[in-house]
Amino acid sequence: GELEVVKEIHKKLSSEKRENSEQQNDDATMEDELENGHVVVEKSKMPFLMLGLDLPPPPLFKDVMEKNIIPQ
């Protein structure tokens, strides 16, 4: 799948952020950059893999308080 990441950066820091991001994140693809007043919005898409795991069954026994679960 793909995850869309949206970052909002205040305009004061945007020039510093752009310089740093160009030096460090050359391979990161910024899809869209908009200026809305004092905020710069950056959107990027990041691919990811998801591993589905089965959850273990709930424990059978609880303590006297009914809060702490006794592992088995």
N, C-alpha and C positions, 0 to 999 in steps of 0.2 A: 504494500500500500504506500501511500504518500501522506505526509503530514505537512500541513501549511502552518508556518510560523510567522506571526505578526509581531514586529517590534515597534514600539513608539518611543522616539527619542526627542527630547526637548531641543529646540533650535540652537541654544547656546553650545550644546555638546555635539551637535551634528557634524560640524567641520572636523573636530577631533576624531569622532567615531569613523567618519569616512576615510580619513588618512590611515587610521589603525586597521580598518577592515580591508583597505586595499593592500596593505602590506602583509597582513596575516592571513586573510581569507580570500586569496585570489581565486580559488576554485569554487567558492560559494556563489551560487547564482541568485542574484537579487532580481526578483521578477518585476517589482513595482516600487517606485519611490514617489510619494506624494507629500506636498507641504500643505498642511492645514493650519494656518495661523502660526503658532509657535511650536508645533509638533511635526516631526518627520516620521512617516509611517513606512516601514520596510516590510515587504512580504517575501518569503522564500519558501520553496518546497523542498522537503528532505525525505528521501526514500527510507523505508524501514521494513524490517521483517518481523512478523509476529509469530511467536511460538505458543501454541495452545497446549496447556497442561491440565490434566485432571486433578482436581483438588482431593485431598484425602478425606475420608468420612469424618464427621464430627466425633469427638470423644464421647464415650458412654458415661463416664463418671465425672461428677463435679464435687467440689468440697462442700462443707457444711454451709458456707456463706452463699452458695450457688453462683459465685462469681468467678472464682479461680478454677480453671479447668485442669484436671489431673491428666497429664499426658500418659499415653499407653504405648 
